[in-house]
């Protein structure tokens, strides 16, 4: 039985919520790189992971979404790539305390293949480096997330798979008339098939324009792929209130979509922007009601 099969043996799996907003609540300044806190404020990063474990998350992520060398270079932190990633995985392992699995986060490089900003070989190398450091830090699996460019995502999956760890690949669908395409125009079906072919152990969607629209995205990805489906949606659409971004969807409203997501084929359910431990508690309760 694989790592993912063990997790799913009891039914749908509750993952965690957003990390960025939790770090801002703990003092991260706007414009600062959250990932740098793995070195400067590891105790506060660990607090976030532990809060999600206490809320019932069976899977927590790592504070490494922006920690590829190409992305960190833009912040003058490229020389700290390995230590930021190793520390990120180690911090989440401490927070998990054996009660949750650690799926290490790997986000976009910030470079455009189509624009010629970067080559495929360069992307492979940068994702290979990050994946290796996260594996060394103790990650149980790797999560390629918040991807808009399918070509970049498949390269990241190929690089991450070289570690031998399970790889989850997640795209953002928030464009097009139906808000069901990536920024590059990719459909859920196209993404699911391509990511599975690249070697992903699970495929799915995160972020986006809200959890309501991801029910249909989940159903379409499930129909197009034999892999488990990962859904980690935003808490509705953001609003600007007194100069700050706010998400008004409550934890109970968010969790109200859990039955529909399970029915649509979701095996992993969590939250992205606008969600926190209270959303995870509600998701856990909703999943529990779906189990025999």
matplotlib code that plots the C-alpha trace (Angstrom):
import matplotlib.pyplot as plt

x = [0.0, 1.4, 1.7, -1.4, -3.4, -2.6, -3.9, -7.1, -7.9, -10.3, -12.0, -11.4, -8.4, -8.5, -5.5, -4.7, -5.6, -3.7, -0.2, 0.5, -2.4, -1.4, 2.1, 0.9, -1.1, 2.1, 4.0, 5.1, 5.4, 3.8, 6.4, 8.6, 9.2, 7.3, 9.8, 12.7, 10.9, 12.0, 15.5, 14.6, 11.4, 11.1, 9.0, 6.3, 6.2, 5.9, 3.0, 1.1, 1.6, 0.8, -2.5, -3.6, -2.7, -4.6, -7.6, -7.5, -5.4, -4.1, -1.8, 0.1, 2.2, 5.5, 6.4, 8.2, 5.8, 8.3, 11.5, 12.8, 16.2, 14.7, 12.0, 14.3, 16.8, 14.3, 14.5, 18.3, 18.0, 19.2, 22.2, 19.8, 17.7, 18.8, 18.7, 15.2, 13.8, 15.4, 14.3, 10.8, 10.3, 11.9, 9.7, 6.5, 7.7, 8.1, 4.7, 3.1, 4.6, 3.7, 0.0, -0.1, 1.9, 4.0, 3.5, 6.2, 5.0, 6.7, 5.2, 5.8, 9.3, 8.1, 9.6, 7.7, 8.7, 6.8, 8.4, 11.9, 12.6, 13.9, 14.6, 13.1, 16.5, 16.8, 13.3, 14.1, 17.3, 15.6, 12.7, 15.1, 17.2, 14.2, 12.6, 15.8, 16.2, 12.6, 13.1, 16.3, 14.3, 11.9, 8.9, 6.5, 5.4, 5.8, 3.1, 3.4, 0.9, -0.6, 0.5, -0.9, 1.5, 0.9, 4.3, 6.0, 3.9, 4.8, 8.5, 8.1, 6.4, 9.1, 11.8, 10.0, 9.4, 13.1, 13.1, 11.0, 8.4, 4.7, 4.0, 0.7, 0.2, -2.3, -3.3, -5.1, -8.4, -9.8, -9.8, -12.1, -15.9, -16.6, -13.6, -12.6, -9.4, -5.8, -4.3, -2.8, -6.1, -5.8, -8.9, -9.3, -9.3, -6.1, -4.4, -5.4, -4.3, -1.0, -0.1, -0.9, 1.2, 4.1, 4.1, 1.9, 0.5, -2.5, -3.8, -6.0, -6.7, -6.0, -6.6, -8.9, -12.0, -13.7, -14.7, -18.1, -16.6, -14.2, -16.9, -17.3, -13.5, -13.1, -15.7, -14.1, -10.6, -11.9, -13.5, -10.3, -7.8, -7.4, -5.4, -6.8, -8.1, -6.7, -8.8, -7.7, -9.9, -10.2, -12.9, -14.9, -13.8, -11.6, -12.9, -10.9, -12.0, -10.2, -7.3, -6.9, -7.9, -10.8, -12.6, -16.1, -17.0, -17.3, -15.9, -19.4, -20.2, -17.0, -17.5, -21.0, -19.3, -17.5, -20.3, -20.4, -16.6, -16.6, -19.5, -17.4, -14.5, -12.2, -9.9, -8.0, -9.9, -8.4, -8.5, -6.3, -6.6, -9.0, -9.0, -7.6, -7.8, -11.5, -12.1, -10.1, -12.2, -15.4, -14.0, -13.0, -16.5, -18.1, -15.8, -16.7, -20.4, -19.7, -17.9, -19.8]
y = [0.0, 3.4, 6.4, 8.0, 4.8, 4.5, 8.0, 7.5, 4.1, 5.8, 7.9, 11.5, 13.2, 16.6, 18.8, 22.2, 25.9, 29.0, 29.7, 33.2, 34.8, 32.9, 34.2, 37.8, 37.4, 36.5, 39.5, 38.9, 42.3, 42.9, 42.5, 40.2, 36.6, 34.2, 31.4, 33.4, 32.9, 29.3, 30.6, 33.8, 32.8, 29.0, 29.0, 31.1, 29.0, 25.9, 27.5, 27.6, 23.9, 22.9, 24.9, 23.0, 19.6, 20.6, 21.5, 18.0, 18.2, 14.8, 16.5, 19.8, 21.7, 23.5, 27.2, 26.7, 27.8, 30.5, 28.6, 27.6, 29.2, 31.1, 32.6, 33.4, 35.0, 37.8, 38.5, 38.2, 34.9, 32.4, 31.4, 30.2, 27.9, 24.6, 25.7, 27.4, 24.2, 21.8, 23.9, 24.2, 20.5, 19.9, 22.6, 21.0, 17.6, 19.0, 20.5, 17.3, 15.3, 12.1, 13.0, 14.3, 13.8, 16.5, 17.4, 19.9, 22.9, 23.8, 26.7, 28.4, 29.7, 33.2, 32.7, 32.3, 29.5, 31.0, 34.4, 32.8, 33.9, 30.4, 27.1, 23.7, 22.5, 25.4, 24.7, 21.0, 21.9, 24.4, 22.1, 19.1, 21.1, 22.2, 18.8, 17.2, 19.6, 19.1, 15.3, 15.7, 17.8, 14.9, 15.5, 12.6, 13.8, 16.7, 19.1, 21.1, 23.8, 27.1, 26.4, 28.2, 27.0, 23.3, 22.9, 24.2, 22.0, 18.8, 19.7, 20.2, 16.8, 15.1, 16.7, 16.0, 12.3, 11.7, 11.8, 8.7, 10.5, 10.7, 13.8, 15.8, 18.3, 21.1, 23.9, 27.2, 27.5, 31.0, 32.2, 32.0, 32.7, 29.9, 30.4, 26.9, 27.4, 28.2, 31.6, 29.8, 28.4, 24.8, 22.9, 20.6, 17.6, 18.6, 19.3, 16.0, 13.9, 15.7, 15.7, 12.0, 11.2, 13.2, 10.9, 12.7, 10.4, 12.7, 15.7, 18.6, 22.3, 25.0, 28.7, 29.9, 32.0, 30.1, 26.7, 26.8, 26.7, 23.9, 21.3, 21.2, 21.3, 18.4, 16.4, 17.0, 16.1, 13.0, 11.9, 12.5, 10.8, 7.6, 9.5, 10.7, 14.3, 17.1, 20.2, 23.2, 26.1, 29.7, 30.8, 32.6, 35.8, 38.4, 41.8, 45.0, 46.3, 49.3, 48.7, 45.0, 41.8, 40.0, 36.7, 36.8, 33.1, 31.5, 28.1, 26.6, 28.0, 26.6, 23.2, 23.2, 22.3, 19.3, 16.8, 18.0, 17.8, 14.2, 13.3, 14.9, 12.6, 14.6, 12.5, 15.4, 18.5, 21.6, 25.4, 28.0, 31.8, 33.0, 29.8, 29.0, 26.4, 27.1, 26.1, 22.9, 22.0, 22.5, 20.4, 17.6, 17.6, 17.5, 14.7, 12.7, 13.0, 11.4, 8.4, 5.1]
z = [0.0, -1.0, 1.3, -0.3, -0.1, 3.6, 4.2, 2.2, 3.7, 6.2, 3.6, 2.5, 4.0, 5.7, 4.8, 6.2, 5.4, 4.3, 5.7, 4.5, 6.4, 9.6, 9.3, 8.8, 11.9, 13.7, 12.6, 9.0, 7.3, 3.9, 1.2, 3.3, 2.1, 4.2, 3.5, 5.1, 8.4, 8.3, 9.3, 11.2, 13.1, 13.0, 16.2, 14.7, 11.5, 13.7, 15.5, 12.2, 11.5, 15.0, 14.9, 11.9, 13.5, 16.6, 14.3, 12.9, 9.7, 8.6, 6.2, 6.7, 4.2, 4.6, 4.4, 1.1, -1.6, -2.8, -2.0, -5.4, -6.3, -9.2, -7.0, -4.1, -6.4, -6.8, -3.1, -2.8, -1.0, -3.6, -1.6, 1.2, -1.0, 0.5, 4.1, 3.7, 2.2, 4.6, 7.6, 6.2, 6.0, 9.4, 11.1, 9.7, 10.9, 14.4, 14.2, 13.0, 16.0, 14.1, 14.1, 10.5, 7.3, 5.8, 2.2, 1.2, -0.9, -4.2, -6.1, -9.5, -10.4, -11.3, -14.8, -18.0, -20.4, -23.3, -22.8, -22.9, -19.3, -18.5, -20.3, -19.5, -18.3, -15.9, -14.5, -14.1, -12.2, -9.9, -9.1, -8.7, -6.2, -4.1, -4.1, -3.0, -0.1, 1.0, 0.9, 3.0, 5.5, 6.1, 3.8, 3.4, 0.0, -2.4, -3.5, -6.7, -6.2, -7.3, -10.9, -13.9, -16.6, -17.3, -19.0, -15.9, -13.6, -15.6, -15.4, -11.6, -11.3, -13.2, -11.1, -7.8, -8.7, -8.9, -5.0, -4.9, -2.8, -3.8, -5.8, -5.8, -8.6, -8.2, -10.7, -10.3, -12.2, -12.2, -15.8, -18.7, -18.9, -16.5, -14.3, -15.1, -16.9, -15.8, -16.7, -19.8, -20.9, -19.7, -18.8, -15.8, -18.1, -19.9, -16.7, -15.0, -18.0, -18.4, -14.7, -14.4, -17.5, -16.0, -12.9, -10.4, -7.6, -7.2, -9.1, -8.3, -7.8, -5.3, -4.8, -7.6, -7.4, -4.5, -3.2, -5.0, -8.5, -7.6, -7.1, -10.9, -11.4, -9.1, -10.9, -14.2, -13.0, -11.4, -14.6, -16.6, -14.3, -12.3, -9.6, -6.3, -6.4, -4.3, -3.7, -1.6, -2.6, -1.5, 0.9, -1.8, -3.5, -1.7, -0.8, -0.1, 3.4, 4.8, 2.5, 3.5, 1.7, 3.5, 2.8, 4.2, 3.8, 7.2, 8.2, 8.2, 4.8, 3.4, 5.0, 3.5, 0.2, 1.5, 0.8, -2.8, -3.1, -1.8, -4.2, -7.0, -6.2, -3.9, -1.7, -0.1, 1.1, 2.6, 2.2, 0.6, 0.8, 3.5, 5.5, 8.9, 11.7, 12.2, 8.6, 9.1, 12.1, 10.1, 7.2, 9.6, 11.0, 7.6, 6.4, 9.6, 8.8, 5.3, 6.7, 7.5]

ax = plt.figure().add_subplot(projection="3d")
ax.plot(x, y, z, "-o")
ax.set_aspect("equal")
plt.show()
